Amino acid sequence: MNYLMRRLATFPLVLIGVSVLVFVAIRMVPGDSITAMLGTEAGLLTPAQRDALAAYFGIDQPWFIQYWRWVLGLLHGNLGISVTYGKPVLDVILERFPLTLELALLAMIIALAVGMPAGVFAATHNEKLSDLGVRVVAMIGQSTPNFVLALLIIYTLSAGFGVLPTMGAFSPLWQDPLRNLSQLLLPAVTLGFAFAASVTRISRSAMLDVLSDDYVRTARSKGASNRTVIWRHALPNALIPVVTLSGIEFGYLLGGAVIVEQIYALPGLGRMILDAILQRDYALVQGSVLFIAFNFMIVNLLVDLAYVALDPRIRLGER
């Protein structure tokens, strides 16, 4: 409990640091939000109209005043108003986040379902031809960019089978499950492919270390079957590196897979942030990055707590 409270106490400090960095970074991008929002029509504005718009969006004040006003709004749960969508930033984020969360979960399920068995298989057939084959495929998976795989999938489906992935208006899971899965399956496979390759290599390495431990040899000497030794004794102790990797990757996926969302035309969090940066939507960029940072910290905290469940020898917070 003390460890948990200490970790939670660091959240505000991290969020303050992230807020300062993103606040300064987005304002160092050339251009301004009014010109980005109106485009060529911005040239038709009179100086008085431009000043009125700047005052309305709160960008007419010095940076430190803008930051102070934004922080005061955060304390009241107000992330500001998006100039692109014309509504509260938190509402815009919560509209896009379910898609990103579902895509991240599907990608992680695919990666673990493929990567864990492949890693265990490779470890139990160490230095054999099958082990070499798994390692080669894993290396290809790690070295292939997501956008290349996405384009290959789209080209193969269109040129080879005359079909295209389902795109267009996104259908939430609770409204049309079949259409929802048809829209997210291929993007999830695209994201899960490299993720599965990383899981395969990590789980193989961890299993090789565990299989050489004394308690594994003791279990074998007592007559335990090979399946029992691998899945009951060895695998649980090899999961900690996999959990660490999964937590980091899942945190990144919650930030949005910008390129994959762009290729498959998915209205997710990553694509929204990219559009917000291009539109100089300061409030939306700041709120989105802060939201992603908070999610990342929650995931890391859950990963640390999972260590205790996987290995009772670990005691968090003890020196």
KEKE-3310 file (N, C-alpha, C; in steps of 0.2 Angstrom, whole numbers, plus 5000, padded with zeros to 4 digits):
npx = (5004:5010:5019:5011:5004:5015:5019:5007:5008:5018:5012:5006:5017:5024:5015:5014:5027:5026:5015:5021:5031:5024:5016:5025:5032:5022:5019:5030:5030:5029:5018:5000:4986:4974:4976:4979:4966:4957:4963:4966:4956:4959:4967:4957:4953:4950:4962:4956:4946:4954:4961:4950:4947:4959:4958:4947:4950:4960:4974:4980:4988:5003:5014:5016:5005:4995:4998:4996:4982:4977:4981:4974:4961:4963:4963:4949:4944:4943:4949:4950:4944:4942:4948:4946:4935:4926:4921:4922:4938:4940:4928:4930:4941:4937:4928:4936:4944:4939:4940:4954:4958:4951:4958:4971:4970:4965:4977:4986:4981:4982:4996:5001:4995:5001:5014:5019:5017:5025:5037:5040:5040:5051:5061:5060:5065:5078:5092:5088:5082:5069:5068:5077:5070:5059:5065:5070:5058:5053:5063:5061:5048:5051:5059:5051:5042:5027:5019:5023:5019:5005:5002:5006:4996:4984:4987:4988:4975:4967:4973:4975:4963:4953:4946:4944:4950:4937:4932:4929:4915:4916:4911:4905:4908:4897:4887:4887:4894:4900:4903:4912:4923:4927:4932:4943:4951:4961:4969:4973:4980:4991:4997:4999:5008:5022:5023:5021:5032:5042:5038:5039:5054:5058:5051:5056:5070:5068:5063:5073:5083:5076:5073:5085:5087:5089:5077:5069:5076:5075:5061:5060:5067:5059:5050:5040:5030:5035:5027:5020:5031:5036:5024:5018:5028:5040:5036:5027:5037:5044:5037:5039:5048:5040:5028:5033:5037:5025:5017:5024:5023:5009:5006:5011:5003:4991:4993:4989:4991:4997:5001:4996:4982:4980:4982:4972:4961:4955:4946:4955:4964:4977:4977:4969:4977:4987:4980:4977:4989:4993:4983:4986:4979:4980:4974:4968:4979:4987:4979:4977:4990:4992:4982:4986:4999:4995:4988:4998:5006:4997:4996:5010:5010:5001:5008:5019:5012:5008:5019:5021:5010:5014:5027:5029:5040:5044:5044:5037:5043:5052:5069)
npy = (4994:5006:5008:5009:5021:5030:5029:5034:5047:5052:5055:5068:5076:5071:5073:5087:5090:5084:5092:5105:5103:5099:5110:5121:5115:5114:5127:5131:5127:5132:5145:5149:5146:5151:5155:5142:5136:5143:5144:5150:5159:5166:5177:5187:5192:5206:5216:5219:5208:5197:5199:5198:5185:5179:5182:5176:5162:5163:5165:5176:5181:5182:5167:5161:5166:5160:5147:5146:5149:5138:5127:5130:5128:5114:5109:5110:5101:5104:5104:5113:5121:5114:5121:5116:5106:5113:5110:5104:5098:5086:5079:5077:5069:5057:5053:5047:5039:5025:5018:5017:5011:4998:4994:4993:4983:4972:4970:4967:4955:4947:4947:4941:4929:4923:4926:4921:4906:4903:4908:4899:4887:4888:4889:4877:4869:4872:4878:4870:4866:4871:4880:4890:4894:4900:4911:4918:4922:4930:4940:4946:4951:4961:4969:4975:4989:4995:5002:4997:4984:4986:4992:4981:4971:4978:4979:4965:4960:4968:4967:4953:4947:4955:4963:4975:4982:4985:5001:5019:5026:5023:5009:5007:4994:4990:4994:4988:4974:4964:4972:4981:4973:4969:4980:4983:4972:4969:4981:4978:4966:4971:4979:4970:4961:4965:4967:4954:4948:4953:4949:4935:4934:4939:4930:4918:4919:4921:4909:4900:4904:4900:4887:4881:4882:4876:4871:4867:4856:4848:4845:4838:4827:4821:4815:4822:4827:4832:4842:4847:4852:4863:4871:4873:4875:4881:4892:4901:4908:4914:4924:4937:4946:4947:4952:4965:4970:4969:4979:4991:4991:4991:5003:5012:5009:5014:5027:5029:5023:5031:5030:5018:5020:5031:5025:5015:5023:5026:5033:5037:5040:5043:5048:5059:5067:5070:5077:5088:5094:5098:5107:5117:5116:5120:5117:5105:5096:5098:5093:5080:5074:5074:5066:5054:5052:5050:5038:5030:5030:5024:5011:5007:5006:4996:4985:4984:4980:4968:4960:4956:4947:4937:4933:4929:4931:4944:4959:4974:4990:4987:4988)
npz = (5000:5004:4994:4983:4986:4985:4972:4966:4971:4963:4951:4949:4948:4936:4927:4927:4922:4909:4904:4903:4894:4882:4881:4878:4866:4856:4854:4848:4835:4818:4812:4816:4826:4821:4807:4803:4805:4797:4785:4768:4770:4781:4777:4774:4786:4796:4806:4818:4819:4819:4831:4840:4838:4843:4856:4860:4859:4868:4865:4865:4875:4884:4885:4898:4905:4897:4900:4914:4915:4908:4917:4928:4923:4921:4934:4937:4929:4916:4900:4890:4875:4859:4844:4832:4832:4839:4852:4869:4874:4881:4878:4864:4865:4872:4863:4853:4859:4863:4851:4849:4861:4859:4848:4852:4862:4854:4846:4855:4860:4849:4847:4859:4859:4848:4849:4862:4862:4851:4855:4866:4860:4851:4861:4867:4857:4855:4845:4834:4818:4817:4827:4822:4811:4817:4824:4812:4806:4817:4817:4804:4807:4817:4810:4799:4795:4801:4792:4780:4780:4781:4769:4761:4764:4760:4747:4743:4746:4737:4724:4723:4727:4725:4734:4747:4763:4775:4776:4780:4788:4806:4815:4831:4843:4851:4843:4830:4830:4821:4809:4816:4820:4807:4803:4811:4812:4802:4804:4817:4816:4808:4818:4828:4822:4822:4836:4840:4836:4844:4856:4854:4853:4866:4875:4871:4875:4889:4892:4889:4899:4911:4909:4912:4925:4942:4949:4938:4933:4944:4944:4933:4936:4946:4938:4932:4918:4902:4897:4908:4915:4907:4905:4917:4927:4921:4912:4920:4927:4918:4913:4917:4910:4898:4902:4906:4893:4886:4893:4891:4876:4875:4882:4872:4861:4866:4865:4852:4835:4824:4810:4805:4808:4799:4787:4786:4788:4800:4813:4825:4841:4838:4825:4827:4835:4826:4816:4824:4827:4815:4812:4822:4834:4849:4862:4860:4857:4868:4879:4874:4874:4887:4892:4886:4893:4906:4905:4901:4913:4921:4916:4917:4931:4934:4928:4937:4948:4943:4943:4957:4958:4949:4953:4969:4977:4974:4982:4982:4984:4995:5001)
capx = (5000:5014:5022:5006:5003:5021:5018:5002:5010:5022:5008:5005:5024:5025:5010:5016:5032:5023:5011:5026:5035:5020:5014:5030:5033:5017:5019:5036:5028:5028:5011:4996:4979:4969:4978:4978:4959:4953:4966:4966:4951:4962:4969:4952:4951:4953:4966:4951:4943:4960:4962:4945:4947:4964:4956:4942:4954:4965:4981:4983:4991:5010:5014:5015:4998:4991:4999:4992:4975:4976:4982:4968:4956:4964:4961:4942:4942:4942:4955:4949:4939:4945:4946:4945:4929:4921:4918:4927:4943:4939:4923:4933:4946:4933:4924:4941:4948:4936:4943:4961:4958:4950:4963:4977:4968:4966:4984:4990:4979:4985:5003:5002:4992:5005:5021:5020:5018:5031:5044:5040:5041:5058:5065:5061:5068:5084:5097:5086:5080:5062:5070:5080:5064:5055:5069:5070:5052:5053:5067:5058:5043:5053:5062:5046:5038:5020:5016:5024:5015:4998:5001:5006:4990:4979:4988:4987:4968:4964:4976:4974:4956:4948:4942:4948:4948:4932:4934:4923:4912:4918:4905:4907:4907:4891:4881:4888:4900:4903:4907:4917:4928:4929:4936:4948:4955:4967:4974:4976:4985:4996:5001:5001:5014:5029:5023:5021:5039:5046:5036:5043:5061:5058:5049:5061:5076:5067:5062:5080:5086:5072:5074:5092:5087:5089:5070:5066:5079:5072:5054:5061:5070:5054:5045:5035:5030:5038:5022:5020:5038:5036:5018:5017:5034:5045:5032:5025:5043:5047:5033:5040:5050:5035:5024:5036:5037:5018:5015:5027:5020:5002:5006:5012:4997:4985:4994:4987:4995:4996:5002:4991:4975:4979:4982:4966:4956:4952:4946:4957:4967:4983:4976:4966:4982:4991:4976:4977:4995:4993:4978:4988:4974:4984:4971:4967:4986:4989:4974:4978:4996:4992:4978:4991:5004:4991:4986:5005:5008:4992:4998:5016:5009:4998:5013:5023:5008:5007:5025:5020:5006:5018:5032:5028:5047:5045:5041:5037:5045:5057:5075)
capy = (5000:5012:5008:5011:5028:5034:5029:5039:5054:5055:5056:5075:5078:5069:5077:5094:5090:5083:5098:5111:5101:5099:5117:5124:5112:5115:5134:5132:5125:5139:5146:5150:5142:5155:5154:5135:5134:5147:5143:5156:5164:5170:5183:5192:5195:5213:5216:5218:5202:5192:5200:5195:5177:5177:5183:5171:5156:5163:5165:5183:5183:5178:5160:5159:5167:5155:5141:5147:5148:5131:5123:5132:5124:5107:5108:5110:5096:5108:5104:5118:5120:5113:5126:5112:5103:5118:5108:5103:5094:5080:5076:5074:5063:5052:5050:5044:5034:5018:5014:5016:5006:4992:4992:4991:4976:4967:4969:4964:4948:4944:4947:4936:4922:4921:4926:4917:4899:4903:4908:4893:4882:4889:4888:4870:4866:4876:4876:4865:4870:4874:4886:4895:4897:4905:4917:4922:4925:4935:4946:4949:4955:4966:4974:4977:4994:4994:5005:4993:4978:4988:4992:4974:4968:4981:4977:4958:4959:4971:4964:4946:4944:4960:4966:4980:4982:4989:5008:5023:5028:5018:5007:5005:4987:4989:4995:4983:4970:4961:4977:4984:4968:4969:4987:4983:4965:4970:4985:4974:4961:4975:4981:4964:4957:4967:4966:4947:4946:4955:4944:4929:4934:4939:4924:4912:4921:4920:4902:4897:4905:4897:4879:4879:4882:4869:4868:4863:4849:4844:4843:4833:4821:4818:4812:4827:4826:4838:4848:4850:4856:4869:4876:4874:4877:4886:4897:4907:4912:4917:4929:4944:4950:4947:4957:4972:4972:4970:4985:4996:4991:4993:5010:5016:5008:5018:5034:5029:5021:5036:5028:5013:5023:5035:5020:5011:5028:5025:5040:5035:5045:5045:5052:5065:5071:5072:5083:5093:5097:5102:5113:5121:5116:5119:5114:5097:5093:5098:5088:5073:5071:5073:5060:5048:5051:5047:5031:5026:5029:5018:5004:5005:5004:4989:4980:4983:4976:4961:4957:4952:4941:4932:4930:4931:4933:4951:4964:4981:4995:4985:4989)
capz = (5000:5004:4987:4978:4987:4983:4965:4964:4972:4958:4945:4947:4946:4930:4922:4926:4917:4902:4902:4902:4888:4876:4880:4874:4860:4851:4852:4844:4828:4815:4811:4822:4825:4817:4800:4801:4805:4792:4779:4765:4772:4786:4775:4773:4792:4798:4812:4824:4819:4821:4838:4843:4838:4847:4863:4861:4860:4873:4863:4864:4881:4885:4886:4905:4907:4894:4904:4920:4914:4906:4923:4932:4920:4922:4941:4937:4924:4909:4896:4885:4869:4853:4839:4826:4833:4843:4858:4874:4872:4884:4874:4858:4866:4874:4857:4849:4863:4863:4845:4850:4866:4856:4843:4856:4865:4849:4844:4861:4861:4843:4848:4864:4856:4843:4851:4867:4860:4846:4859:4870:4855:4849:4867:4868:4851:4854:4840:4829:4812:4818:4831:4817:4807:4821:4825:4806:4805:4822:4815:4799:4810:4820:4805:4794:4797:4801:4786:4774:4781:4780:4762:4758:4766:4756:4740:4742:4746:4731:4718:4723:4729:4722:4739:4751:4770:4777:4778:4780:4795:4811:4819:4838:4845:4854:4838:4825:4832:4815:4805:4820:4819:4801:4802:4816:4812:4798:4808:4823:4813:4806:4824:4832:4819:4825:4843:4841:4835:4850:4862:4853:4855:4873:4878:4870:4879:4896:4893:4889:4905:4916:4908:4914:4933:4946:4950:4932:4933:4950:4942:4928:4940:4949:4934:4929:4911:4898:4896:4915:4917:4903:4905:4924:4931:4918:4909:4924:4930:4912:4911:4919:4904:4893:4905:4905:4886:4884:4896:4887:4870:4876:4883:4866:4857:4869:4862:4845:4830:4819:4803:4804:4808:4793:4781:4786:4788:4807:4817:4832:4845:4835:4819:4829:4837:4820:4813:4829:4826:4808:4813:4827:4839:4855:4868:4859:4857:4875:4882:4872:4876:4895:4893:4885:4898:4912:4903:4901:4920:4924:4913:4921:4938:4934:4926:4943:4953:4941:4945:4963:4957:4945:4957:4976:4980:4973:4987:4980:4989:5000:4999)
cpx = (5004:5017:5017:5004:5009:5021:5013:5004:5015:5018:5008:5012:5025:5021:5011:5022:5030:5019:5016:5029:5030:5017:5019:5031:5028:5017:5025:5035:5026:5020:5007:4989:4974:4970:4977:4970:4955:4956:4967:4962:4954:4965:4964:4950:4954:4957:4961:4948:4948:4961:4956:4945:4953:4962:4951:4945:4959:4972:4983:4987:4998:5009:5013:5008:4993:4991:4995:4985:4973:4976:4976:4962:4956:4961:4953:4939:4941:4949:4955:4944:4944:4943:4944:4937:4924:4918:4923:4932:4942:4933:4926:4937:4942:4929:4929:4944:4945:4939:4950:4962:4957:4955:4969:4976:4968:4973:4988:4988:4982:4993:5005:5000:4997:5012:5023:5021:5024:5037:5045:5043:5049:5063:5066:5064:5074:5089:5095:5083:5073:5064:5073:5074:5060:5059:5070:5064:5051:5057:5064:5052:5045:5056:5057:5042:5031:5017:5017:5020:5007:4997:5001:4999:4985:4980:4986:4979:4965:4966:4974:4967:4951:4944:4947:4945:4942:4934:4928:4921:4913:4912:4907:4905:4900:4885:4881:4894:4904:4907:4912:4923:4931:4934:4943:4953:4961:4972:4977:4981:4992:5001:5003:5007:5021:5029:5024:5029:5043:5044:5039:5050:5062:5056:5054:5067:5074:5066:5068:5083:5082:5073:5081:5092:5087:5082:5067:5069:5076:5065:5055:5063:5064:5048:5040:5036:5033:5033:5021:5026:5037:5030:5017:5022:5038:5041:5030:5031:5047:5043:5034:5043:5045:5030:5027:5036:5030:5015:5018:5024:5012:5001:5007:5006:4991:4986:4992:4992:4994:4996:4997:4984:4975:4978:4975:4960:4952:4952:4948:4961:4973:4982:4973:4972:4986:4987:4977:4983:4995:4988:4980:4983:4977:4980:4970:4974:4988:4985:4976:4984:4996:4988:4982:4996:5001:4990:4993:5007:5003:4995:5005:5015:5005:5003:5017:5019:5008:5014:5024:5015:5009:5023:5032:5034:5048:5041:5042:5039:5050:5064:5080)
cpy = (5006:5013:5011:5019:5032:5034:5034:5046:5057:5057:5064:5078:5077:5072:5084:5095:5089:5089:5104:5109:5102:5106:5121:5122:5114:5122:5136:5130:5131:5139:5148:5146:5145:5154:5146:5133:5137:5146:5150:5161:5169:5177:5189:5195:5202:5212:5215:5211:5197:5193:5197:5188:5175:5177:5178:5164:5157:5163:5172:5185:5179:5171:5158:5161:5162:5148:5141:5146:5141:5126:5124:5128:5117:5105:5107:5105:5098:5108:5109:5116:5119:5118:5122:5109:5108:5115:5106:5097:5087:5076:5073:5068:5057:5049:5046:5038:5027:5014:5012:5011:4999:4989:4989:4984:4971:4965:4966:4956:4944:4942:4941:4929:4919:4920:4922:4909:4898:4903:4902:4887:4882:4888:4881:4866:4870:4873:4871:4870:4874:4881:4892:4898:4902:4911:4921:4926:4931:4941:4949:4954:4961:4972:4977:4983:4993:4996:5000:4987:4980:4989:4986:4971:4971:4979:4970:4957:4962:4968:4956:4943:4949:4963:4971:4980:4987:4996:5012:5025:5022:5016:5004:4998:4986:4991:4990:4979:4967:4967:4980:4979:4968:4975:4986:4977:4966:4975:4982:4969:4965:4977:4975:4960:4959:4966:4958:4944:4948:4950:4937:4928:4934:4933:4918:4913:4919:4913:4898:4898:4901:4889:4877:4879:4876:4866:4865:4856:4845:4841:4838:4826:4817:4815:4816:4827:4833:4844:4851:4855:4863:4874:4877:4877:4882:4892:4903:4911:4915:4923:4936:4949:4952:4952:4964:4974:4973:4977:4991:4997:4994:5000:5014:5015:5013:5025:5035:5027:5025:5034:5023:5016:5028:5030:5017:5016:5027:5031:5038:5041:5048:5050:5059:5070:5074:5078:5089:5097:5101:5108:5118:5121:5114:5116:5107:5094:5092:5093:5081:5070:5070:5067:5054:5047:5048:5040:5027:5025:5024:5011:5002:5003:4997:4984:4979:4979:4969:4957:4953:4946:4936:4929:4933:4933:4941:4955:4971:4986:4994:4986:4983)
cpz = (5000:4997:4982:4980:4985:4975:4963:4966:4967:4951:4944:4945:4938:4925:4922:4921:4910:4900:4900:4895:4882:4875:4876:4867:4855:4849:4848:4837:4824:4813:4817:4820:4821:4810:4798:4801:4799:4785:4775:4767:4778:4784:4774:4780:4793:4804:4818:4825:4821:4829:4842:4844:4843:4854:4865:4863:4865:4871:4862:4870:4880:4887:4893:4908:4904:4898:4910:4920:4912:4912:4927:4929:4921:4929:4942:4932:4917:4906:4891:4880:4863:4847:4833:4826:4836:4849:4863:4872:4875:4881:4868:4859:4868:4868:4853:4853:4863:4857:4846:4855:4863:4852:4847:4859:4860:4847:4849:4861:4855:4845:4854:4862:4851:4846:4857:4865:4855:4850:4863:4865:4853:4855:4868:4862:4850:4849:4835:4823:4813:4823:4827:4813:4811:4822:4818:4805:4810:4820:4809:4802:4813:4815:4800:4797:4796:4794:4780:4774:4779:4772:4758:4758:4761:4749:4738:4741:4739:4725:4717:4723:4727:4728:4743:4758:4771:4780:4778:4787:4800:4814:4826:4839:4847:4849:4833:4826:4825:4811:4809:4819:4812:4799:4806:4815:4808:4802:4814:4821:4812:4812:4828:4829:4822:4833:4845:4840:4841:4856:4861:4855:4863:4877:4877:4874:4886:4897:4893:4896:4911:4915:4911:4922:4936:4947:4944:4932:4938:4948:4937:4931:4944:4945:4931:4921:4908:4898:4903:4917:4913:4905:4913:4928:4928:4916:4914:4927:4924:4910:4912:4914:4899:4896:4904:4898:4884:4887:4892:4880:4870:4878:4877:4862:4860:4867:4855:4840:4824:4812:4801:4803:4802:4787:4781:4788:4795:4811:4824:4835:4841:4829:4821:4831:4831:4817:4818:4828:4820:4808:4819:4833:4846:4861:4866:4859:4865:4879:4880:4874:4884:4896:4892:4890:4904:4911:4904:4908:4923:4922:4917:4928:4938:4932:4933:4948:4950:4942:4952:4962:4953:4949:4964:4979:4979:4978:4985:4986:4995:4997:5000)
residu = (MET:ASN:TYR:LEU:MET:ARG:ARG:LEU:ALA:THR:PHE:PRO:LEU:VAL:LEU:ILE:GLY:VAL:SER:VAL:LEU:VAL:PHE:VAL:ALA:ILE:ARG:MET:VAL:PRO:GLY:ASP:SER:ILE:THR:ALA:MET:LEU:GLY:THR:GLU:ALA:GLY:LEU:LEU:THR:PRO:ALA:GLN:ARG:ASP:ALA:LEU:ALA:ALA:TYR:PHE:GLY:ILE:ASP:GLN:PRO:TRP:PHE:ILE:GLN:TYR:TRP:ARG:TRP:VAL:LEU:GLY:LEU:LEU:HIS:GLY:ASN:LEU:GLY:ILE:SER:VAL:THR:TYR:GLY:LYS:PRO:VAL:LEU:ASP:VAL:ILE:LEU:GLU:ARG:PHE:PRO:LEU:THR:LEU:GLU:LEU:ALA:LEU:LEU:ALA:MET:ILE:ILE:ALA:LEU:ALA:VAL:GLY:MET:PRO:ALA:GLY:VAL:PHE:ALA:ALA:THR:HIS:ASN:GLU:LYS:LEU:SER:ASP:LEU:GLY:VAL:ARG:VAL:VAL:ALA:MET:ILE:GLY:GLN:SER:THR:PRO:ASN:PHE:VAL:LEU:ALA:LEU:LEU:ILE:ILE:TYR:THR:LEU:SER:ALA:GLY:PHE:GLY:VAL:LEU:PRO:THR:MET:GLY:ALA:PHE:SER:PRO:LEU:TRP:GLN:ASP:PRO:LEU:ARG:ASN:LEU:SER:GLN:LEU:LEU:LEU:PRO:ALA:VAL:THR:LEU:GLY:PHE:ALA:PHE:ALA:ALA:SER:VAL:THR:ARG:ILE:SER:ARG:SER:ALA:MET:LEU:ASP:VAL:LEU:SER:ASP:ASP:TYR:VAL:ARG:THR:ALA:ARG:SER:LYS:GLY:ALA:SER:ASN:ARG:THR:VAL:ILE:TRP:ARG:HIS:ALA:LEU:PRO:ASN:ALA:LEU:ILE:PRO:VAL:VAL:THR:LEU:SER:GLY:ILE:GLU:PHE:GLY:TYR:LEU:LEU:GLY:GLY:ALA:VAL:ILE:VAL:GLU:GLN:ILE:TYR:ALA:LEU:PRO:GLY:LEU:GLY:ARG:MET:ILE:LEU:ASP:ALA:ILE:LEU:GLN:ARG:ASP:TYR:ALA:LEU:VAL:GLN:GLY:SER:VAL:LEU:PHE:ILE:ALA:PHE:ASN:PHE:MET:ILE:VAL:ASN:LEU:LEU:VAL:ASP:LEU:ALA:TYR:VAL:ALA:LEU:ASP:PRO:ARG:ILE:ARG:LEU:GLY:GLU:ARG)
# end
